[in-house]
Amino acid sequence: MMEFFDFQLLSQTFEDFKLIFPFLAPFKFFILPFLAFFVFLIAKDALLFYSQSKFKSGIEWDMFEIKIPREIEKGPKAMEQFFASLWTLFNTPTGWKEKYIDGEVTRWYSFEIVGVGSRVHFYVWMPKKFRHLIESMLYAQYPDIEIVGTDDYTSNLSSSFDEFERIGYDLFGVELNLKNPAPNPINTYMAFEEKGGEERIIDPISVILETLSRLRPEEKAWIQLVVRPVAPAWRDEGVKVINEIKEKSAPKPKIGPAGTPVYRFSIMTPDEEEKLKSISRKISKQGFETIIRTIYIAPKDIFDKDLLKSLTGYFNQYSSNLNYFAFNMNTFTKSKWWTWPFILSGKRTEVKKRRLLQRYRQRYIPEETFAGRLSDSSRVNLNKKSSISILNTEELATLFHPPTNVVLTAPTLDRIESKKVSPPSYVPYE
């Protein structure tokens, strides 16, 4: 141990340091402990990154496709119950061994809407060990669907981006995130209700199905929602906002002329009442860390950049007066010369396309450690950060659910011709 730590060399180094920065010499006994603590933090972060990387590499992944029956009457409400059940699979390290030695992390899932040619598919990507459980949760809410195992459709593209470009294809894409803090909700399927004799729901997913149905045979459009259950602490910010609104309208005592207290009331505005109600509703339900990615792929000679606007426009209909989805410009696959670092805009665009395609294929979730983020950095483009939003079960169900029979999508979806009598009692892993 003495041979490894050369204290004489360390002392000499500090003496040399004093010659360069003599004004720091009086702080010798403060600097050395600070440096030691700094090294400890780096080592701790590196250990956590190593353990988590090892844990993630040991996860086996699987994918299946949801086949939709011709008539499905259950709307997003059933899917909301599915996501509530999915949240119960939330896992988190409970001690230092599970966190720093085992490297356990909360597992994540991906729900994807894919257009290939004029056909639309619904996929779910999950840890293989949970496939049977997730299938059972879906069948419990939608007994008439059919779940079919499938290979990862992204593997149909060349694994080499150079080969991908060589055969004459290009891609355009971006990640989306909530513009305002998480407790502020977007519009959900509840806002699409109509009163007309009887209550029915206008299915908001019809917008994206209509867009995908117009794709030509060589075109591909992908929408991905990578989700991970999050601990209830995210609600604290919403509780703070609610308390501020309530405190503003609470009666405030004031001493009157006779020395008796007189209470002055502030009336809550309609906007404040709506905000209070909306935030309360969102934080009353379980939340998921969410990353939304959209990618459009087509041969260069028929490439339609406006189609990405249609893909991202699907999310505009959920804008509320409290929150909405916006581009994460750090991930947008187009760099301009006037953006940082102001040079090599063409090369930076290429790097962004490679990265977005890779992250889509990996169903990437940002690393929580500094070492992990550093390993994901790029010397060409420093704008590399994926942004996580927190959506609750109601919001997720609005964005992803089997389309109801109010959506005229028979030519678009490969629907099941007949209903199942009941879901299977056992669903095999393979």
C-alpha positions in Angstrom: 0.0 0.0 0.0 2.9 2.4 0.8 4.4 1.6 -2.6 1.1 2.5 -4.3 0.7 5.9 -2.5 4.0 7.8 -2.7 3.5 10.3 0.1 6.9 11.9 -0.6 5.9 12.5 -4.2 2.5 13.9 -3.1 4.2 16.3 -0.7 6.7 17.4 -3.3 3.8 18.0 -5.7 2.1 20.2 -3.2 5.4 22.1 -2.7 5.6 22.7 -6.4 1.9 23.8 -6.4 2.8 26.4 -3.7 5.5 27.9 -5.9 2.9 28.4 -8.6 0.0 29.5 -6.4 1.7 30.9 -3.3 -1.5 32.5 -2.1 -3.1 29.1 -1.6 -0.3 27.8 0.8 -2.1 28.8 4.0 -5.0 26.6 2.9 -3.0 23.4 2.7 -5.0 21.5 5.3 -8.2 22.4 3.6 -7.2 21.7 0.0 -5.9 18.2 0.6 -9.1 16.9 2.2 -11.2 18.6 -0.5 -9.1 16.8 -3.2 -9.5 13.5 -1.4 -13.3 14.0 -1.1 -13.4 15.0 -4.8 -11.6 11.8 -5.8 -14.0 9.8 -3.6 -17.0 11.2 -5.4 -15.5 10.4 -8.8 -14.7 6.8 -7.7 -18.2 6.4 -6.3 -19.8 7.7 -9.5 -17.6 5.4 -11.7 -18.5 2.4 -9.6 -22.2 3.1 -9.9 -21.9 3.5 -13.6 -20.0 0.2 -14.0 -22.5 -1.7 -11.8 -25.5 -0.2 -13.6 -24.0 -0.9 -17.0 -23.4 -4.6 -16.0 -27.0 -4.8 -14.7 -28.5 -3.4 -17.9 -26.4 -5.7 -20.1 -27.9 -8.6 -18.3 -31.5 -7.7 -19.1 -33.0 -9.8 -21.9 -35.5 -7.9 -24.1 -38.5 -9.1 -26.0 -41.2 -7.6 -28.3 -44.7 -8.4 -29.4 -47.3 -6.8 -31.6 -50.9 -6.0 -30.6 -53.4 -7.1 -33.2 -56.7 -5.1 -33.0 -60.1 -6.7 -33.5 -62.6 -5.2 -36.0 -64.8 -4.1 -33.2 -63.3 -2.8 -30.0 -65.5 -0.7 -27.8 -63.1 -0.1 -24.9 -61.4 3.2 -25.1 -58.3 4.8 -23.5 -59.8 4.3 -20.0 -59.0 0.6 -20.2 -55.4 1.4 -21.3 -55.1 3.7 -18.3 -55.9 0.8 -16.0 -53.2 -1.2 -17.8 -50.6 1.5 -17.2 -51.7 1.7 -13.5 -51.0 -2.1 -13.3 -47.7 -1.6 -15.1 -46.5 0.9 -12.5 -46.8 -1.8 -9.8 -43.7 -3.4 -11.5 -41.7 -0.4 -10.2 -38.4 -1.7 -8.8 -35.7 0.4 -7.2 -32.5 -0.5 -5.2 -33.2 -0.6 -1.4 -29.7 -0.6 -0.1 -26.1 0.2 -0.9 -25.4 -3.3 -2.1 -28.3 -3.4 -4.6 -27.4 0.1 -5.8 -23.5 0.1 -5.9 -22.7 -3.6 -6.2 -25.6 -5.1 -8.0 -26.3 -1.9 -10.0 -30.1 -2.4 -10.0 -32.0 0.2 -12.0 -35.7 0.7 -12.6 -36.6 -1.3 -15.7 -38.2 0.5 -18.6 -40.6 -0.3 -21.4 -41.4 1.0 -24.9 -44.8 1.5 -26.6 -44.5 2.1 -30.3 -46.8 3.0 -33.2 -45.2 2.2 -36.5 -46.3 3.0 -40.1 -44.7 0.9 -42.9 -46.1 1.7 -46.3 -49.8 2.2 -45.6 -50.0 -0.3 -42.7 -50.0 0.6 -39.0 -48.7 -1.6 -36.2 -48.7 -1.4 -32.4 -45.7 -2.8 -30.6 -44.7 -3.3 -27.0 -41.0 -3.8 -26.0 -40.2 -5.0 -22.5 -37.9 -7.1 -20.4 -38.4 -10.8 -21.4 -39.0 -11.9 -17.8 -42.1 -9.7 -17.7 -43.6 -10.6 -21.0 -46.2 -13.1 -19.7 -47.2 -10.7 -17.0 -47.6 -7.7 -19.4 -49.6 -9.8 -21.8 -51.9 -10.9 -19.0 -52.4 -7.2 -18.0 -53.4 -6.3 -21.6 -55.7 -9.3 -22.0 -57.4 -8.3 -18.7 -58.4 -4.9 -20.2 -58.8 -5.9 -23.9 -59.9 -9.6 -24.0 -60.5 -9.5 -27.8 -57.0 -8.4 -28.9 -54.4 -10.8 -30.1 -50.8 -10.6 -29.1 -48.2 -12.0 -31.5 -44.5 -12.3 -30.8 -42.3 -10.6 -33.4 -38.7 -9.6 -34.2 -37.6 -6.1 -33.7 -38.7 -4.2 -36.8 -35.8 -1.8 -36.5 -33.5 -4.7 -37.3 -34.9 -4.7 -40.9 -32.7 -1.6 -41.5 -29.0 -2.0 -42.0 -27.1 -1.9 -38.7 -24.5 0.3 -40.3 -25.6 3.9 -40.9 -23.1 4.2 -43.7 -24.8 1.3 -45.5 -28.1 2.9 -44.7 -27.1 6.0 -46.6 -25.3 4.1 -49.3 -28.5 2.5 -50.5 -30.1 5.9 -50.8 -32.1 6.4 -47.6 -32.4 9.3 -45.3 -34.0 10.0 -42.0 -35.5 13.0 -40.1 -36.5 13.0 -36.5 -36.7 14.5 -33.1 -37.5 13.9 -29.4 -40.4 15.7 -27.8 -40.8 16.7 -24.2 -43.2 18.7 -22.0 -42.5 22.4 -22.2 -43.6 23.2 -18.6 -42.9 21.4 -15.3 -44.3 17.9 -14.9 -47.3 18.7 -12.6 -48.9 20.8 -15.4 -51.0 18.4 -17.4 -51.7 18.1 -21.1 -55.2 17.5 -22.5 -56.2 13.9 -22.2 -58.9 11.7 -23.7 -61.3 13.2 -21.1 -61.2 16.5 -23.1 -62.3 14.7 -26.2 -65.7 13.7 -24.8 -68.8 14.9 -26.6 -72.3 15.2 -25.2 -74.9 14.2 -27.8 -77.7 12.1 -26.6 -75.2 9.8 -25.0 -71.6 10.2 -23.9 -69.0 9.0 -26.4 -65.4 9.6 -27.0 -63.7 11.0 -30.1 -60.6 8.8 -30.3 -57.6 11.2 -30.6 -55.4 8.5 -32.0 -57.3 8.8 -35.3 -55.1 11.7 -36.3 -51.9 9.7 -36.4 -53.5 6.7 -38.0 -54.7 9.0 -40.8 -51.2 10.3 -41.3 -49.6 6.9 -41.4 -52.2 5.5 -43.8 -50.9 7.8 -46.5 -47.3 6.5 -46.4 -46.0 5.1 -49.7 -44.6 1.5 -49.7 -40.9 2.7 -49.3 -41.7 5.1 -46.4 -41.5 4.4 -42.7 -42.7 6.4 -39.8 -42.0 5.5 -36.2 -43.3 6.9 -32.9 -41.8 5.6 -29.7 -42.8 6.2 -26.0 -40.1 4.9 -23.7 -41.5 4.8 -20.2 -40.2 4.0 -16.7 -42.2 4.1 -13.5 -41.1 6.9 -11.2 -41.4 7.3 -7.4 -44.2 9.5 -6.1 -41.8 12.3 -5.1 -42.4 14.0 -8.5 -45.8 15.1 -7.1 -44.2 17.4 -4.5 -43.8 20.2 -7.0 -47.5 20.0 -7.8 -48.5 20.0 -4.1 -46.4 23.2 -3.7 -48.2 25.0 -6.5 -51.6 23.9 -5.1 -50.7 25.2 -1.6 -49.6 28.5 -3.1 -53.0 28.9 -4.9 -54.9 28.0 -1.8 -52.8 30.3 0.4 -53.4 33.2 -1.9 -57.2 32.8 -1.5 -57.2 31.9 2.2 -58.8 34.5 4.6 -56.2 36.9 6.0 -56.8 38.5 9.4 -56.6 42.2 9.8 -57.1 44.2 13.0 -60.2 46.4 12.8 -60.9 49.8 14.4 -62.3 48.2 17.6 -59.3 46.0 17.9 -61.2 42.9 16.7 -59.9 40.8 13.9 -61.4 41.4 10.5 -60.9 38.7 7.8 -60.2 39.7 4.2 -61.0 37.2 1.5 -59.4 36.9 -1.9 -61.6 35.3 -4.6 -59.9 32.6 -6.7 -60.0 33.4 -10.4 -61.5 30.9 -12.9 -58.0 30.2 -14.3 -56.7 29.5 -10.8 -59.6 27.2 -10.1 -59.0 25.3 -13.3 -55.2 25.1 -12.6 -55.9 23.8 -9.1 -58.3 21.2 -10.4 -56.0 20.1 -13.3 -52.8 19.7 -11.3 -54.7 17.9 -8.5 -56.0 15.4 -11.0 -52.6 14.8 -12.6 -50.7 14.2 -9.3 -53.5 11.9 -8.0 -52.3 9.3 -10.5 -49.0 7.3 -10.8 -46.3 8.8 -13.0 -43.8 7.5 -15.6 -40.6 9.1 -16.8 -41.2 9.3 -20.5 -39.2 10.0 -23.7 -41.0 10.5 -27.0 -39.2 9.9 -30.2 -40.4 10.3 -33.8 -38.5 9.2 -36.9 -39.3 9.4 -40.6 -37.3 7.2 -43.0 -37.6 7.2 -46.8 -35.5 7.0 -50.0 -33.9 10.4 -50.7 -35.7 10.8 -54.1 -39.2 10.7 -52.4 -38.2 12.1 -49.0 -40.9 14.3 -47.6 -39.7 16.6 -44.8 -43.2 17.9 -44.2 -44.3 14.4 -43.0 -42.3 14.9 -39.8 -44.6 17.9 -39.1 -47.6 15.6 -39.4 -46.0 13.1 -37.0 -45.2 15.8 -34.4 -48.5 17.5 -35.1 -50.2 14.4 -33.6 -49.0 15.7 -30.2 -50.2 19.3 -30.8 -53.8 18.2 -30.2 -53.0 17.5 -26.6 -51.9 21.1 -25.9 -53.6 22.6 -22.9 -53.4 26.1 -21.3 -51.0 24.5 -18.8 -48.7 22.4 -20.8 -47.8 21.1 -24.3 -45.2 19.1 -26.2 -42.2 20.9 -27.8 -39.2 19.8 -29.8 -36.1 19.0 -27.8 -33.8 20.9 -30.2 -30.7 19.1 -28.8 -32.0 16.0 -30.6 -33.4 17.5 -33.8 -31.6 15.9 -36.8 -30.7 19.2 -38.4 -27.9 21.5 -37.4 -27.5 25.1 -38.5 -24.2 26.9 -38.8 -25.4 29.6 -36.4 -26.0 27.1 -33.6 -23.2 26.0 -31.1 -20.5 25.2 -31.8 -21.0 27.2 -35.1 -18.9 24.9 -37.3 -19.3 21.7 -39.3 -23.0 21.9 -39.5 -23.2 19.1 -42.0 -21.1 16.8 -39.9 -23.1 17.6 -36.8 -26.3 16.8 -38.7 -24.9 13.4 -39.6 -23.9 12.7 -36.0 -27.4 13.7 -34.8 -29.1 11.3 -37.3 -26.8 8.4 -36.2 -27.4 9.1 -32.5 -31.2 9.4 -32.8 -31.5 6.2 -34.8 -29.2 4.4 -32.4 -31.2 5.6 -29.4 -34.4 4.6 -31.0 -33.1 1.1 -31.6 -31.8 0.9 -28.0 -34.9 2.3 -26.5 -32.4 4.6 -24.7 -33.0 6.1 -21.3 -30.4 8.8 -20.2 -27.7 7.7 -17.8 -28.1 8.9 -14.2 -24.4 9.0 -13.4 -21.9 11.7 -14.5 -19.6 9.0 -15.9 -22.4 7.5 -17.9 -23.3 10.9 -19.4 -19.6 11.5 -20.1 -19.3 8.2 -22.0 -22.3 9.3 -24.1 -20.7 12.6 -25.1 -19.6 13.6 -28.6 -16.6 15.7 -29.6 -18.5 16.9 -32.7 -21.8 17.9 -31.1 -22.1 18.9 -27.5 -26.0 19.1 -27.7 -26.6 15.5 -26.8 -29.0 15.4 -24.0 -32.3 13.5 -24.1 -35.0 15.1 -22.0 -37.3 13.2 -19.7 -40.9 14.2 -19.1 -43.2 12.8 -16.5 -46.6 11.7 -17.7 -49.3 10.0 -15.6 -51.3 7.0 -16.5 -54.1 9.0 -18.0 -51.8 10.9 -20.3 -49.9 7.8 -21.4 -53.2 6.0 -22.2 -54.3 9.0 -24.3 -51.1 8.8 -26.4 -51.0 5.0 -26.8 -54.1 2.7 -26.9 -55.8 0.3 -29.2 -58.0 2.4 -31.5 -61.7 2.1 -30.8 -64.3 1.2 -33.5 -65.1 5.0 -33.9 -61.8 5.2 -35.8 -62.3 4.2 -39.5 -59.0 2.4 -40.0 -60.0 -0.9 -41.6 -57.7 -0.4 -44.6 -54.9 0.7 -42.3 -54.8 -1.8 -39.5 -54.4 -5.6 -39.8 -57.5 -6.2 -37.8 -58.6 -9.6 -36.4 -61.5 -11.0 -38.3 -63.1 -12.7 -35.3 -63.3 -12.2 -31.6 -61.7 -14.4 -29.0 -64.1 -16.1 -26.6 -61.6 -15.4 -23.8 -57.9 -14.6 -23.4 -55.7 -17.6 -23.1 -55.1 -18.9 -19.6 -51.4 -19.2 -20.2 -49.3 -17.2 -22.6 -45.9 -18.7 -23.4 -42.7 -16.6 -23.2 -41.5 -17.7 -26.7 
